[in-house]
Amino acid sequence: QVQLVESGGGLVQPGGSLILSCAASGSIARLGNMGWYRQASGSQREFVAQISTIRGTTIYAGPVKGPFTISKENAKNMVYLQMNNLNSEDTALYLCNSGNVWGKGTPVTVSS
């Protein structure tokens, strides 16, 4: 079973950008869909974005469509989430997902 490790989170000012990375322990080429979710303190986990590792097609949650971009590098077994124009509502623990496998998450805090 593949393992997922997220990185790239941190503190950023409103309007700033971050790139999150998700490293898989094995090949992602045939995993199918990989995605990013987020969970703010006291809130339920919510879907952010998804990419097909086979076709490269993407799906985004409405609030992040535009400012966020999900991408992949099959050769490196990596999935990324470019986040632009961040605001306080984007503060959360961001988790990488593939099927029933979850990473531990990387925290993102948007604050001045």
N, C-alpha and C positions, 0 to 999 in steps of 0.2 A: 504494500500500500504506500502510495506516495506521501511524503511529508511536505508541508508548506511552511516557509519562514518569511515573514514580512519584515521590511525595513524601510527607513526613509521618513518616518514620522518625526514630529518635533513641534516647536513653538514657532508660529509665523504670525506676522501682523495682518490685519484685515487688508484684503486686496492683494496679498502675496500669493506665492505659488509653492507647491511641493510636488515631488515625484516619489510615489511609493513603489516599492519593488516587492515582488513575491517570487521567491526562489523555490523551485520544486526539486525534490531529492531524486527524481527520475524523469524520464522523457514525458513531456506534456503533449507531444505531437498527436497522440490518439486519445487524450483524455476527454476530448469533447469540449464542453463548456467549462470555463474557469471564470470566477467572478470576484468582485469586491463587495463587501458588505460593511456597514458601520453600525456602531452601537454607542449612543451617547449615554452619559450617566443617567440612570433612572428611566431609560427608554428602552423600547424593544429594538432588537436588531433589525436593520432595514437594508434592502437591496440598493446597491449603488450602480454597478455596471457589470456587464458580462461580455466575454468574448469567446468565440468558437476557435479552439486551437487547430481545428481542421480547415474551416472555411474563412476564418478571420472576421466573420460577421459580429457585429456588436449590438448591444442593447443597453440603454441607460434609463435610470430612474428620471422622472420628469424634472425634478429640481436641479439635477446636476448636468443635464443635457446641455452641452455648449461649453461650460467652463471646465468640465472633466473629460479626459480622453483615456480610454483603456487600450493597451497595446500588448503585443507579445513578441518574444524572440524564441521560437521553437528550438533553435540550435543551442541556446543557452538555458533552456528550460525556465524561462523567466516571463512573468507577466507584470505589467506596469500600470500605474494609474497616475496620469499627469493631472494635477489639480490647480486650476488658475482662479484668480479672483475670489479667493477664500474669504468667508465671513464667519462670524461666531457660530452660526448654525451648523457649520461643517465640523465643529469640534466634536471628536468622537474617537473611539477605538476602531481602527480600520482593519478588517479581517479578510484574508484571502480564502477562497473556497473552491473546491473541486469535488463535486458529488457530495459524499458524506464526510469529506476530509476538510478540516479547518486548521488554519494557522492560529497562533496565539494572539496575533494582532500587533499593530504598531499605533501608538497614540498620536493624534493630531490635535493641537490646541491652537485656536485662532484667537489672538488677543493682542491688544495694544499695550 
